[in-house]
Amino acid sequence: MLLDSPEYVVHPPVGKWMIAAGMWLFGPDNPFGWRFGAALTGTLSIFLLALIAQKLFRSLTLGAVAGVLLAVDGHHLVMSRTSLLDIFLMFWVLAAFGALLMDRDDGRRRLAVRLGRQAAASRTDAPACSSWPPAPGWGSAGGGSPPGSAWGWRWAPSGQRCSSWPASGCSRSSGT
């Protein structure tokens, strides 16, 4: 977007907006307000990682261990308390990975339903219903927003790759 006024464009505006939200809540002169958005995002990322680990390992214990390990990690603690952009990028990339996991599970469920319908139709000699191409799932709806937000935090190439992967149908054709 081209503006008439000068702007510091090293980092896209999404990061500045999230830091500014804390400054709006607690005042621009309050150092807590500067750090509130990063602290909240760091705390949410602990819970998000625990949920993702629980979904990956199918174990409540391993999910809790992953959350505790991230909570006591010194680097994560410092990044989530100093109002730097790195914690926000990590959060949005982690959210994108969680959305891709949800898409994987949803795609498997929809595939099982479709194959069950085709098997039932072949037993009754009824015409098989085909739902190709598959309906958009979490990878299309939820998988594009988090990488897009990560792209808005930093000009990270990973955001572009993750957001274009579900839309291209690669997740469906690769069997995941």
N, C-alpha and C positions, 0 to 999 in steps of 0.2 A: 504494500500500500504506500503510495507516495503522499507525503505531507509537505505543507509549506514551511513548517517549522523544523529545526534540526532535532534529531533524535539519536540516542545512543543505541545502535542496532546490533551490538555484539551478541546480545541475547534477545530472543523473541519476547514479546510482551506477556506471555502466559505466566512465566515465573515472577515477573514484576507484579502482576495482578494478584497472585496468591500471597506474596509478601505484603502487598499493599492492603489486602483484606484484614490482616492482623493489625496493621497500622491504623486502619480505619476504625477497628473495634476498640483498640486500647490507646489510640493517640499516636501521632508521629514522633512525639518527644519521649515516648516510653520504650526502652529497649526490649521489654517483654513483647510489645506489639510487633516489633521487627521480627522476632523469633517465633511468634506464636504459630504461624502457618507451617514453618519447618518442623516445629515440635509436634504439632498435630499430625502432620503427614508421616513423620517418623514413627509415631505411636500407631497409626493406622497400618503402616507397612508391616509392623510386627504381627498384628492380627491377620493381615492378608497373607503373609508368608506362612503362618501356622495353618491357615485354611488350605493353602495350596499344597503344603507338605502333607496334610491329612488326606487330601484328595489323591495325591500321587502315590503315597505309601499305603493308603487305606488303613491307617493306624492313628488313633487319637494320641497315643503316647509319642510317636515320632513327630506328629504335628506340633505337640506341645514342646518337645525338645527343640525343634527347629525355631519356634517362636522365642523360647528362652535364650537360645544361643544368639539370636539376632538382638534380643533385648540387652544382653550383657556385652555385646561386641563394642569395643571402644570406638572404632571408626564410625559405626552407625550412630552411636550416642553423640559423638562430636558433630557429625554432619547434620543430625536432626535438631541440634540446639544452636547452630551458628548462623542460620539463615542464608546458607549457600544453596545454589541451584542443584547440586548433585543429588540431594535427598529426594527432590521432586522428580528428577529423571528416573531414579531407581524405582520410585513408587509407581510411576506410570508404565514403565517397562514391566514391572512385576504384575501390575493389573492387566496388561496385555497378555502376559503369559497365562494368568488365571483365566482370562476370557478364552484363550485358545484351548485350555484344558476343558473348560465347560463345553466348547464347541465339539471337542473330540467325543466327550461322553454323550452329548446330544445327538451327534451324527451317528454314533453306534446304536443309540436307542431308535432313531428314525430308520436306520438300515434294518434293524431287527424287525420292526413293525412292517416295513415294506416287504421284506423277504417272507414274513409270516403271511401277509396278504397274498403274495404270489403263490406260496405253497398251498394255501387254502383254495385259491382260485384254480390251481391245477388239479386239485382233487375233485372239484365240483364241475370241471369243464366250463367254468365261467371265464369270460375274457379277463385277463390279468390287467389290473390297473397299474399304470406306470406314472410315477411322480418324478420323472427326470426332466429338467434338472432339479436337484433337490432344493427345497425351500431354504432361504437364508437362515442361518443359525446364529449362535453366539459369536462365531468367528467373524461373521459379516457385520452384525449389529454391534456387539460389544468389543470385538477385536480391532475395530478401526478407531474407536474413540481414545482408548488409552495410548496407543502409539502416536496418534495425532496430538494428544496432549504432551507426550514426551517430545515430539518434534517441536512443539511450541515452547518447551523449556530450553532446549538446546537444539542446534541444527544437527541432530543425531541421525546418521544414516540408518540406524536400526529401526527407527520409527517408520521410515518409508518402506523398508522391507517387510516389517510385520504387518503393516496395514494393507499392503498390496497382496500379501500371500493368501489370506482367506478369500479376498475378492476374485483372485485369479482362478480359484477352484483347485489349487494345488493340494489343499488339505483333504478334499474329497477324492481326488484321483490318486493320492498317495496311500489311501487306505487308513488314514488316521482319524 
